[in-house]
Every structure is written in C-alpha cells, then in structure tokens.
C-alpha cells in the first residue's frame, strides 16, 4: 500500500513538471503581457464585462499580449477584447468541477491541473495585473502578487484594481483596519492602483514599461562598459 502511494506521488511530480515545462515553452516568447483577472460569473450585459473588453482591446492595440484564466465571464471578455484586435489572446485554463469552460476567444490555450503551476505563469510573463471585480480566485491572484512584490521576490509591477465601487471597501479595510493594527505599512499601499478608466490602465502599464526599458538599457550599458574596461585592463602575456 505504501509503495503504491509513493508511486502515485512520483508520477504526480512528473505531471507537475510537465505543466511547468509546457508553460515555459509556450509563453517564453510572447513579449510584454498583461494578466487580467475577474469573475467567471459576470455576464455579457454587465458593465464590467463591457469595460473589460474595452481595457483588453486598448492594451492589445498598443502591443500587449493578454493573458487570462481562459474561462467565461470577465476572462472571456478579456480574451475577446484582444482577439477583436487580432492580438495575442492567451488562456491558461484550469480543470475544475464547475464554472471553468474554455472561452472561444483564445488563440493560444494551455491547460493546467494544478493552480500553483498556473499561477507561476500568470506572474512570470506579466508586466502588470488588472483585477476586475471577482471572487476568491481574483483575490488570490491579487494578494499573491502583492505579497511577492512586498517581500521583494519579484520586481514590482502595476497591480490595478478596476472598479472603484467594487474595490473601495477592500482598500478601506486595508487602510483603516490593517494599518491601524500595523500589519501593513503605508508604503505597502503604494503598490496598488485603482481606477475606472481603461485609458488610465493603459497609461499605468505604459509608464511601467518605459521605466523597465530604461532600466534594461542602463543595465546593458553598464555591462558593455564593464566588458570594455576588462579588455582595456587585461595584461598581455609575452
């Protein structure tokens, strides 16, 4: 019995490895991407569905790949906005007992069994998160990225909450309760943006992208200077 259990666990490790490998292979060359999250339960007539299509379309039009969880609701709206523009529209689908039905607007689809492997792909290949109104899953993705940024495990990128009406109570709780009990600092709130404007979402992402490119160019210039200095100072051996 113990040997059977060990065998199952070993094969599970191979399944986990395969999900990471497939994700790295498929997403390594997608370019700058934005991950968009939100509820699978929001219908097409909801104002946030329509705003998500607008946000995604605007980001895609400006050269950003769109990554979603691949399902219905807000995820469908985000994939739809990108596909209408002819842009890269990626769905990271997850196997669930209900709600997760792949939407038809993905032009590249990956399928995961394990949430943690899927979550790595969301954060690894994104230069920003846009969180539309959503439930536990959206909160999970938001707070995981916020924790990674706060603890310096990943380079800071925009965490945008879209929909003041929906998200303001959460920020009030963080400001009035968490800060009161000193479980977070005022600086920790600087990682978060909140807006109702698709254009502001684009502006926030663009500013971050410009800053990132300047840092990359600066680092490359330093590497070139360092390499040239080493060559100049190299002693010739007779």
PyMOL commands that set and color helices and strands:
alter all, ss='L'
color gray80, all
select helices_A, chain A and resi 2-27+47-61+74-84+115-124+136-150+164-178+186-191+198-232
alter helices_A, ss='H'
color red, helices_A
select strands_A, chain A and resi 33-37+65-68+89-94+108-112+128-131+158-162+192-195
alter strands_A, ss='S'
color yellow, strands_A
deselect
rebuild
show_as cartoon
